Amino acid sequence: MKTSEDRLAALGFSTPLLISGPCSAETEEQVLETAHQLIAHVPQTRVFRAGLWKPRTRPGSFEGIGEQGLPWLQRVKEETGMLTAVEVANQKHVELSLQAGIDILWIGARSTVSPFIVQEIADALQGTDTTVLIKNPVSPDLSLWLGALERIENAGIRNIIMVHRGFSSYIKTKYRNNPEWQIALDLQQLRPDLPLLLDPSHMGGKRALLFDLCQTAYDLKYDGLMVESHITPQAAWSDAEQQLTPQALGEMLQRLQQKKPIVDRPEFQTTLTALRTQIDEIDAQLFISLGNRMKIAEKIGRLKQQNQVSIIQTERWKEVLLQMKQVAQEQGLTESFVEEIFKAIHQESIEHQAKFYNKSDD
């Protein structure tokens, strides 16, 4: 089976692949100046990205310059040699981009979430050999991401790169879109042949978060980065807080470290094995403890049923969650992590208690 590196090499790319450019193409001058500064400060940039059609959460915001910007990208390719990439969300976008000679098309998170939109794009791509980037859907749903991939593959497209840009969450964290790293790791396990890039710009939403996200991607053996860059980020027409100047991007990339996937030094392997053994033992104890917890929950359920008491005790739940957050803080754990874990434990507890009721009061 081909590896992700093999697939990138077949496209003429080495690892790590770097895609960069502004969130939105605003003016011809802005596009060309950004491209030339990228070549000057970040010469490893292989693909220039710029949004022409911008699907916004609410109407009234800048929604892109549209097809007017296509000739600007043609000039970028002619003057710098970089390939060009734009986001497409319908058949017309695909047709206009291909006619203009755009090299790479990407399907954004708001499109990936809709099988109807992805299928329309797939139908428009039928019979081409275009390279397609597929960003994860806004919702944390691996099946939707895989579904988009399968629709594009069914259209005969073989040059596909997946892009992890994070997921929306009702619970607010420091990230614009929560990483949910495990979903991307699951994708890698299922399709290790597909290149996987990180989009730290949309994941972080703030310049200060980009370095750590990029370093994590390198540590997890991602195949590259898709980072937004703008000559004057503070004046950008969209997503101003998450874009870097080409110079700042170059400086950040120089600080990143690519670590070896395997170190064969005996002392390293011995220590690593010992630490992993400790983790395995702790994990086993965690599940034994959870099993014991659920047995007690069943006793509570039987007691509630005998006394005709509702399963859900809202005040008790709030009290336990507050206590656990305080403990978590002392242990250096984030509140969002603890809340997510305890919601799952609480739901499992409810199901165990409900065994003793004709139906749950939930």
N, C-alpha and C positions, 0 to 999 in steps of 0.2 A: 504494500500500500504506500502511496505517496505520502510524504510528510508535509507539514505546513511550509517548511523551508523549501521543499521541492516545488511546491505550487508557486511560491513567490519567485523562485529562481526562474521558473518557466515564463513568468511575466516580466523577467528582466530586473527583478528587485532582489536586494540582499536584505538580511535581517540585522538590525531592526529597520523596518520600513518607516519612513517619516512622511506624513501628509500634513501640510500646514497651509494657512491662508486665513483671510478674514471670515468672520461669521457671515457677513453679508457683503456682496459687491455693492458699493455705494456710488462711486464715480470711477471713470476710466483712470484718472490720475491716481486715486487711492489704490486701485487694484494693481496697476503696473508698478507703482512705487513699493508696495508691500512685496510683490514678487521679486523685484530687484534687490531689496534689502534682505530677503530670505536667502537669496543666492550668495550675497555678501557675507552675512553673519551665520547662516546655517546651510552651508553648501551641500550637506547630505540630504536636504529636502528633495524628494523625488517627484512628489505630486502636489500641485497647487489646488487648494479647495476654496470655493467661494459660493455662498448661497445666493441664488437668483430668485427663487420662489420660496418664501418663508412662511410656513404654516404657523400662525401665531395662536396662542391660547385664547385670546379675546380680540375681537375686531377693533380697529382704530390704531393699532401699532404698525410700524413699518413692515410691510409684507413682501419686500423684495423689489428689485429693479426690473425683474422679469427678463424676457428674451433680449432686451436692449443690452444686457451685459455679456451676451455670448461672444460678440466680436472682441470684447476686452480680453476674454480668456484665450481667444485665438492668438492675440498679440502676446500674451504671457508665454504661450508655448513657443511662438516664433522667436521671441527675444531672450528667453531663458533656457529653453530646452526642457523645462519641467512638463510633465503630463498634467492634464486638467481634470477636475472632478466637480460635479454639481449634484445637488439633491433633486430628485424627481418624485412627483406625487401623483401623476396621472399620465395618460397616454400622450397628450399633447407635449408635456414636458420631455418625455422620452424622445419623441419624434424631432422636436426642435433641437435638442442636445446632440442627437446623433447626426443630424444634418449639418450642425456646426462643427462636427469633428471632436466633440468632447470625448475624452478617453475613458473616463470612469464615471459611473452613475452611482449615487447612493440612495438607499431607501431609509428615510428617517424614522425615528421612534414612533411618531404619531401615525405614520403610514403602516409600519410593521404590525401594529395592533389590529389593523383591519384586513381580513382576508380578501374583501372585495377590492380594496385599493391595490393590494399586492398582486392579485390576479390580473387586474387591468394593466399593471406595469409589466407583469410576466408576458401577457399576450402581446404587448407592444415590443418586447424584446425578442420575441420568437424569430429564429433565423439569423440572429446576430451573434457575434463573438465578443460582445462588450464585457468589460470587467465590472462587476457589481459589488458594492459594499452593502451589507445588511446590518443596520443597527438594531439593538435589542428593542422590543416593544416597551412602551412607557410602563406597562404593568409587569410585575415580577412573575412572568409566565414563560417557562422554557418551551412549552408546547407551541405557543404562538410564534416564538423565535424560530423554532424548527419548522413550523408550518410555512413561514415566509421563505425559508431556505428551500424547502421542498418544491414550492410553487415556482421559484426561479429556476431550480434545477430541472423541473419538468418542462420548462420552456426551452431546454437545450443549452442553458448557460452553464459553463463549467468554470469560468474564472470568477470565483466568489470569495470574498473576504468578509469575515464577521467583525462587527465593531461593538464593543461593550461600552455603553455610555451611562450606565446606571439606571435606576428605576424610581418612579414616583412613589411616594409613601404619604399616607395621611399623617403619620407621626413625623414632625419636623426634626431634622438633625442638622449638623453643620454642613452637610452636603446639599447641593441643589437637587441631586438625584442619588439616592443611596446606592453604594456599590453592589451590595448583594453578591459578593465575590463567588459564593458557592454556585450560583446559577451559571456563571461563565465557566467555572471549573467543570461543572457537569456537562456543559456543551463541549468542552475540550475532550472529556472522556468519551463522549458519544461520537464526535467527529474530529479526531486528532489530525486529520489530513487537511483541515481548513485553517488558513491563517486567521489569527485573532488579534485585533488591535484594540488599544484602549483610547477612548475619547475622554481625557481628564477634564477638558474644558466644561462640557455639559454635566459631567459627574460632580465636579467640585463647585462650579459656579463662581469661584473666587480665585484670583491669581495666587493667593497665599497657600492654597491647598494643592496646587498642581504638582509640585515637586514630589511630595510624599506619594501621591497617587501614581505618578509615573514610575517612581522607584518600586512601588509594590508590583506594578505590571511587569517590570524587568525581573523582579524576584520570582514572579509566577510564570516566567518564560513566555510572556506574550510576544507576538511577532513584530510589534511596532506600535506607533502612536499616531493619533490624529489630533493635532493641537491647533487651536485657533490663534492667529497672529494678525496684528493690525498695526499700521504705522503710528496711529494715535488712538490707543485703546479707549482712553477717557472720553474721546469724542465720537466713539463708534455709534452707529445708528441702532445697533442691536447688541445685546449681551456684552456691554462695555466692561463689566467687572471681571469677566473670565478670560479676556484676551491679553496676550503678551505682545510686546514689540518684538520684531525679529531679533534684535540684539539681546533682549532679556531671554528669549527662547533659547538662543545659542548658549548663553551663559548657564541656563538651567540644565540643558542637555549635557554640558561638560561636567556637571556635578554628579550626574547619574552614574551608577556603578552596575555593570553587568557581571553577575556572579556565576560561578561555575555550577552546573546542575549537579555534578557529582565530584566529590573530593575523595581520592583514593588513599589518603594518609591513614594508616592504621589507628592512630590515636583519635583522629576525627571520627572515623566510623565507629569505634568502640564507645566514645562518649555519646554520639548521636543515637546509637542503639539503646544505650542505657536510659537516655532521656525519653525516647519513644516508648520504651517498656513502662516507664513511670506513667506516661500519659495513658497508655492502654489500660493499666491497672486502675487509674483514676476514672477513666471512662466507664469501665465495667462496674465500679462502685457507684457511679452516678446512676446507672440504670437499675442496679439492685435497689438503691435508695428510692428511686422513683417508683419501682414496683411495690415496695413496702408502703410508700406514701399512698398509692392507689388502693391498697388493701385497707388502710385506715379510712380512706374516703368512702369505701363501700360500707364500712361499719357506720360512718356518719350518715350515709344515705339510708341505711336500714333504720337508724334511730329517727331520722327526720320523717320517714314514711310512717313509722309506727305512731308518731305524734302529730301527723298531718301538718308538717312544716315544709314550706317551700324550699326547693333545692337552692335557688339563688338567694344569697344573703349579701346584698350589695355593700353594706357598710363593712362587713367582715372582709370582703374582697379588697376594698379600698385600704383597709387597715393593714392587711398582709402585704399588699403591693408597696405601700409606703415603707414598711419595715424592711422589706427586701431591698428597696432602692437605697436605703441608708446603709445596709450591710454591703451592698455592691459598691457603693462609693468608697467605703473603707478598704475594699479589696481592689480598687482601681478599675472597676468595670463601669461601662457607660449605662446611663438610665435607659436608653432606648433598647439596648441589648437585654437588660433584665426584664423590661416590660414585655418584650416580644417573647422571651422564654416563659415568663409567668403566665402570659395569656394562653400559651399552648398547654401548660401544665393545668391551668384552671379549666380549660375546655375538656381535657382528658378526665379531670376529676369529676366534672359535671356528668360526663357520660358514664363513669363508673357508679356514681350515686344514682343515676337515672334507672339503673337496673332494677331498683326496688319500687319504681313507680310505673303506673300504667302508661303515663307519658310525662315527658319532662316539662317543668314549669318555665324552662328557658325560652 
